[in-house]
Amino acid sequence: MPHGTPEQDLSKNLARILRYEVQKHNLTVDPGGWIQVHELMQKCGVGPRASRDEVIHVAKTSVGSHGKRFDLEEPAKGFFRIRARYVHGKRGKGGMGGKGGKGGQGGKGETFPKQDSSGSFYGSMPPQPAQTRPYTHTTKVDHQDWQTSAQQMPEIPGCGSNSASASAACGPVETDHPWRDSQDAPEAPTAPPVGQLGPDITTRPQSGPQSFDISTPRCIQDTSWKPYKDPTTGRTWYFNSKTEEFFFADTAAERGWQRYESDRGPWWHNESKETWFWEQSSN
């Protein structure tokens, strides 16, 4: 078979490695499917035959039958990473998720949620959130005066909802919009949120929110978590757009997450990370 130009040969070699031989060369893949260019050149023998500048040029310009072959990023000056746009039959093994839980941020043996041929999640990038019921505040207040109070946060067992010290330990209190008139303030809920296991959770981890108390460092709400639905398996999973971590609801305990119910709805807590978030994307 006749060879093409050096650039064409390099492009085909890079595509073969990124599509089929990630595990063979023991390449490190992050949750987004990215591989460091310098590691690729070292482990796959690309370096002796091509310079880094040649690899970067080919990654930027190569086009195949499926369109642009590669994505290239430079998160830090002179520090490049690459991924194949089309990974034939290797999603979660070669192109995405690395070696099970090692490469990605999912549970052991789990792969990053399925992607389409362009490297995007099915539906869009990111995928469309799972359908969730909207939450409506029961108290009518001026939107400009709305303030998130400790009473809106689910109580973690061991933290009293009426204690100032417990409020400081269990979650943040935002004061960007203080009340202009005390008469505008919403009434305290008659039944404060209580951390209870959701009806679909049958087991409780040995270390969980039940051991959380006011001596534990501040537990912070993380609003970067959003729910999604895998179109192939129907499994619900949660993705943090800030840290690029994710976990599946049915294997959440493996990642240290526990689901609880409250009067505002379900919420998730991770004791080791000292963080929590509302299950509903609209909360």
ZALUMKOL-583264 format. One record per atom (N, C-alpha, C): y, x, z. Coordinates in steps of 0.001 Angstrom, whole numbers, plus 500000, padded with zeros to 6 digits. Layout:
N
YXZ/...
This chain:
283
498813500852500000/500000500000500000/501238500889500000/502170500675499066/503355501527498998/504246501306500201/504911502368500622/505822502282501751/507207501885501266/507982501253502135/509355500920501809/510259502073502189/511511501756502376/512459502773502812/512189503105504269/512699504234504776/512512504565506197/513000503457507122/514105502800506756/514619501712507591/513664500526507590/513097500205506435/512147499093506361/510884499391507165/510400500625507062/509213501010507831/509483500941509325/510663501415509741/511020501375511160/511134499935511635/511731499073510822/511875497663511180/510516497004511376/509573497286510475/508236496696510590/507499497229511818/507673498511512112/507029499088513297/507572498465514570/508893498310514639/509506497695515821/509033496254515979/508980495517514870/508539494120514927/507094494030515403/506233494921514906/504820494907515321/504685495176516814/505421496167517296/505344496526518716/505837495378519587/507002494824519260/507609493791520100/506856492468520020/506180492213518909/505453490951518763/504035491005519320/503366492143519140/501937492185519438/501495493259520441/502295494299520651/501781495466521369/502539495791522659/503211494805523231/503967495045524463/503043495480525594/501940494768525770/500996495127526833/500284496442526527/499961496647525267/499277497874524866/500068499110525281/501373499066525124/502223500207525459/502791500125526879/502386499083527631/502821498923529023/504349498899529137/504979498118528261/506436498005528277/506878497008529342/508003497266529949/508560496381530975/509422495319530306/509082494046530539/509804492931529927/510479492119531021/511785491855530884/512469491046531890/512264489566531581/512705488647532474/512456487217532262/512999486679530945/514022487320530380/514577486861529119/513890487440527899/512848488272528111/512137488867526995/512704490190526526/513675490750527255/514337491990526843/513545493226527264/513585494250526410/512950495544526662/513990496631526449/514037497605527350/515000498694527216/514645499560526007/515664499871525186/515436500652523967/514893502045524290/515438502684525338/514979504038525658/513507504042526078/513058502993526779/511648502903527172/510770502661525946/511246501808525047/510513501542523811/510300502821523011/511338503642522907/511239504877522128/510317505894522796/510354505949524124/509531506917524851/508049506559524807/507730505303525092/506337504899525245/505625504616523921/506379504291522892/505750503874521634/505827504936520542/506313506126520875/506362507197519893/507382506998518800/508382506149519059/509418505908518054/510382507083517988/510633507694519158/511620508760519259/511461509910518280/510260510500518139/510115511648517235/510425511325515776/510244510051515387/510424509689513981/511798509096513688/512494508625514706/513797507993514492/514690508244515697/515975508344515452/516939508533516535/517299507184517141/517937507229518303/518348505983518941/519336505226518060/520259505943517417/521237505288516548/520556504574515385/519484505171514870/518751504528513775/518047503265514257/517478503327515460/516829502146516033/517850501036516254/519019501379516790/520070500389517031/520514499766515711/520706500592514694/521148500083513388/520123499120512797/518848499501512858/517791498643512323/517711497337513109/517845497413514428/517789496204515263/518923495241514923/520065495774514555/521224494935514233/521139494312512841/520496495007511905/520577494590510500/519298494024509905/518155494187510562/516875493778509960/516760492265509815/516293491848508654/516073490430508368/514695490281507729/513903489319508227/512580489059507677/512470487643507157/511240487176506928/511026485837506375/511460484736507324/511539485041508624/511971484058509621/513441484231509969/514143485059509203/515548485312509503/515717486634510238/516754486734511054/517037487962511794/515842488310512683/515387489554512606/514162489941513310/514368490213514792/515522490756515155/515703491216516527/517014490708517132/517001490619518456/518227490453519239/518500491778519920/519775492153520011/520154493418520639/521318493170521578/521243493721522779/522317493585523766/522694494952524320/523934495061524745/524407496280525390/525075495879526708/524265495548527755/524825495087529032/525703496126529707/525461497394529433/526308498476529943/526521499463528800/527647500158528814/527999501041527705/526895502067527449/526394502100526221/525347503041525846/523967502691526355/523831501499526936/522557501088527538/522085499842526793/521175500001525840/520772498910524959/519414498333525351/519254497049525052/517950496411525198/517706495524523979/516438495308523663/516041494655522415/514923493659522673/514817492646521818/513682491728521851/513462491175520442/512240490786520152/511922490176518861/512296488704518901/512911488219517847/513275486804517789/512053485918517574/511076486438516852/509870485665516574/508671486405517146/507974485765518101/506812486391518730/505605485516518444/504813485908517477/503708485074517004/502555485058517998/502362483882518654/501210483685519525/501171484572520744/502297485209521102/502272486122522232/503287485747523303/503787484522523284/504766484134524284/504139484206525667/504836484881526592/504338484992527952/503382486143528128/502902486803527032/501990487929527158/502659489206526693/503133489175525452/503806490352524926/505298490149524902/505754489093524218/507180488906524008/507913488354525185/507289487530526012/508012486916527115/507226487042528404/507923487317529481/507330487257530807/506570488476531233/506349489457530368/505643490670530773/504219490373531176/503723491122532146/502345490955532619/502310489964533768/502200488710533430/502147487694534461/503396487725535304/503202487723536641/504329487678537554/505108488962537613/504540490068537111/505223491355537235/506453491432536376/506332490962535121/507458491098534216/508504490038534438/508076488799534713/509013487717534889/509267487441536349/509964486329536617/510273485968537984/509479484752538429/508487484330537635/507696483178538005/506616483548538994/505714482583539258/504629482847540184/503600483769539565/502632484200540341/501606485127539876/500830484512538725/500759485246537610/500023484769536459/500773483767535614/501991483373536021/502742482398535257/503643483105534258/503897482437533158/504768482990532140/506056482201532081/507060482801531470/508342482125531333/508147480882530474/508845479783530737/508675478544529974/508757478760528468/508019477935527736/507802478134526299/509100478162525506/509126479031524481/510288479167523623/509925478837522186/510951478610521373/510705478389519960/510814479701519201/510699479647517867/510633480862517068/511916481669517073/513028481058517471/514286481801517503/514486482520518820/513540482342519764/513688482979521067/514406482097522058/514751480858521667/515441479937522558/514440478989523189/514842478389524326/514007477367524932/513987476159524001/512892475392524038/512836474203523209/513982473266523568/514655472732522572/515750471790522792/517086472450522581/517339473572523237/518583474328523104/518481475525524016/519556476244524166/519578477387525080/520755477217526021/520561476897527283/519271476646527922/518722475269527556/517484474941527975/516905473645527643/517643472507528313/517467471313527772/518112470149528361/517522469875529738/518360469593530729/517853469317532077/516923468111532084/515999468123533039/515109466979533194/515928465757533585/515445464582533210/516150463358533559/516124463161535065/517277462962535641/517361462768537085/518275461593537375/518010460893538454/518860459762538804/520198460283539316/521295459636538952/522601460104539435/522774459791540906/523529460619541590/523822460379542995/525234459841543109/525411458764543811/526731458159543987/527090458207545456/528277458724545753/528720458762547141/528893457339547658/528478457110548892/528564455771549459/529954455470549995/530792456495550137/532134456308550670/533150456475549555/534071455527549398/535101455617548375/536267456447548901/536518457575548277/537632458427548685/538341458924547445/539571459383547626/540337459991546553/539621461262546111/539346461397544807/538615462565544310/539318463859544673/540656463874544630/541397465092544934/541251465488546392/540910464514547221/540792464795548648/539358465082549060/538435465025548090/537024465176548463/536750466568549006/535989466622550042/535625467897550665/534152467860551014/533453468940550757/532046469038551142/531980469392552616/531388468541553402/531318468775554840/529900469113555241/529737469524556479/528409469876556978/527495468664556967/528101467434557046/527280466235557076/526663465932555717/527181466561554640/526612466335553322/525437467256553042/525266468269553858/524215469246553638/522955468829554370/521784468952553767/520556468577554477/520353469450555693/519948468825556782/519745469577558017/518424470313557976/518444471594558274/517221472378558383/516740472265559823/515485471893560043/514995471735561413/515357472930562275/515854472621563463/516287473680564363/517790473823564381/518477473152563438/519937473208563381/520468471811563641/521284471637564650/521870470346564949/523005470028564006/523078468779563498/524110468422562535/525475468267563187/525534468113564509/526815467911565171/527346469173565821/526648470276565659/527059471517566299/527838472380565338/529005472877565773/529818473746564918/529077475022564602/528368475572565604/527628476810565367/526474476567564416/525848475386564519/524750475074563617/525252474919562200/526444474319562043/527006474164560705/527265475505560078/527753476445560860/528036477779560328/526753478492559949/525675478230560699/524414478918560435/523669478311559263/523763476987559125/522933476305558149/523554476175556774/524831476288556635/525390476130555304/526889476242555280/527465476422554085/528902476610553953/529662475308554109/530886475394554527/531785474254554603/532992474583553750/533167473882552630/534266474167551735/535520473423552195/536643474078552165/537887473479552647/538986473608551606/538620473575550308/539616473705549254/540546472496549198/540036471331549601/540840470118549546/540829469441550920/541617469911551870/541638469296553204/542165467871553128/541765467069554091/542221465682554142/543727465639554403/544421464793553635/545858464633553849/546134463649554976/545204462795555214/545372461798556262/544006461567556868/543928461603558173/542627461447558821/542009460092558525/542851459092558147/542299457781557840/541499457786556542/541748458818555690/541024458893554423/539627459466554580/539350460086555709/538081460787555879/536916459803555852/535804460158555219/534644459261555191/534000459154556559/533394458015556800/532699457831558061/531449458677558097/531092459139559293/529880459947559442/528673459084559116/527688459605558408/526500458812558077/525764458397559341/525193457218559300/524486456722560480/523179457467560700/522595457963559617/521339458715559739/521517460066559063/521844461108559825/522049462438559225/520813462893558470/520992463705557415/519832464217556672/518903464991557580/517633464798557403/516637465505558199/515658466175557252/515316467425557522/514383468147556647/512959467672556853/512459466881555940/511093466396556007/510386466745554711/509102466987554789/508336467275553588/508353466078552659/508548466316551367/508532465253550384/507155464625550291/507089463386549767/505801462675549699/504785463348548795/505256464175547816/504308464803546910/503863466177547374/504335466618548535/503944467917549062/502882467701550133/501727468316549974/500623468084550907/500417469233551867/501007470379551581/500827471526552461/502165472100552857/502212472744553974/503431473365554467/503150474853554676/503986475756554146/503749477190554323/503845477589555779/503165478672556140/503179479110557529/504590479449557988/505373480077557114/506756480359557474/507650479513556592/508371478592557177/509211477692556397/510418477267557190/511143476258556693/512353475822557383/512131475374558812/510855475015559152/510633474576560527/510895475702561531/510890476965561052/511154478078561955/512602478532561898/513408477839561112/514816478206560944/515604477700562156/516419478555562748/517242478115563869/518622478744563753/519501478443564706/520896478866564593/521060480361564766/520011481069565210/520107482523565319/519840483200563982/519337482423563013/519074482970561683/520389483131560936/520549484205560152/521791484388559391/522098483183558519/523363483023558181/523873481890557424/523004481572556199/522615480313556043/521822479869554904/522772479246553892/522825479798552687/523848479439551716/523289478531550629/524070477527550252/523695476673549133/523964477411547829/522977477412546933/523112478056545626/523144476964544563/524290476780543931/524453475708542948/524039476120541536/523468477314541406/523085477788540069/521709477285539636/520984476635540555/519642476138540216/519742474794539502/519015474648538391/518974473399537637/517524473069537270/517176471755537226/515807471358536877/515622471218535371/514446471564534892/514106471424533476/512677470904533361/512355470390532189/511012469864531940/510396470625530774/509216471190530997/508516471887529925/507982470847528943/508391470900527666/507991469860526711/506507469875526367/505848470988526609/504430471096526262/503531470594527382/503799471049528598/502933470702529733/503471469562530577/504766469258530444/505364468218531269/505686468679532676/505475469973532963/505737470484534313/507240470623534556/507650470293535758/509048470483536143/509231471895536672/510305472548536245/510595473900536720/512085474033536966/512457475018537745/513851475225538137/514289476625537727/515496476706537164/516010477973536640/517368478272537258/517545479521537715/518817479964538278/519553480754537203/520634480178536673/521355480815535574/522069482083536001/522260482259537304/522969483446537788/522020484625537954/520850484382538535/519898485468538798/518766485526537776/518637484477536914/517570484367535917/516193484241536561/516159483796537822/514886483504538474/514449482092538097/513164481813538197/512669480470537973/511383480265538763/511036479003539006/509741478675539597/509351477267539165/508048477010539157/507532475691538827/507360474893540120/507647473595540032/507580472751541223/506184472721541826/505151472725540974/503793472594541508/503231473901542065/503931475013541881/503497476285542473/504647476933543233/505570476102543720/506781476617544361/506490477459545597/505450477088546348/505150477802547593/504833479272547348/504302479585546166/503981480977545852/505234481843545768/506372481210545501/507636481936545415/508493481734546661/507916481109547690/508642480948548946/509509479709549035/509381478779548075/510206477573548076/509447476395548683/510159475579549456/509567474399550071/510478473203549818/509912472072549438/510674470864549108/510781469963550331/511968469402550546/512217468509551669/512944467262551193/512835466200551988/513550464962551718/514696464811552712/515767464168552281/516876463861553179/517467462535552733/518481462039553465/519082460765553075/519880460883551785/520160462098551333/520838462300550049/519864462575548921/518616462733549243/517630463025548215/516906464336548469/515999464704547590/515192465918547780/516019467197547666/515590468224548397/516244469534548307/515202470611548533/515503471834548113/514575472960548212/515164474047549091/514300474685549868/514752475735550778/513838476952550649/514441478138550688/513687479392550656/514128480216551850/513247480327552836/513619481002554075/513866482491553859/513035483141553050/513190484585552861/514489484919552141/514934484037551244/516185484260550526/517386483680551264/517120482902552330/518171482269553122/519097481453552233/518492480617551393/519270479804550463/518588478464550251/519359477499549762/518819476177549482/519616475566548332/519044474499547696/519777473783546653/519244472361546539/520105471467546027/519693470092545796/518776470023544583/517751469192544667/516821469054543551/517488468414542341/518372467443542584/519030466750541488/520108467633540891/520134467746539555/521130468596538894/522530468044539052/522656466734539350/523977466133539474/524560466316540855/523766466845541816/524271467019543176/525062468294543296/
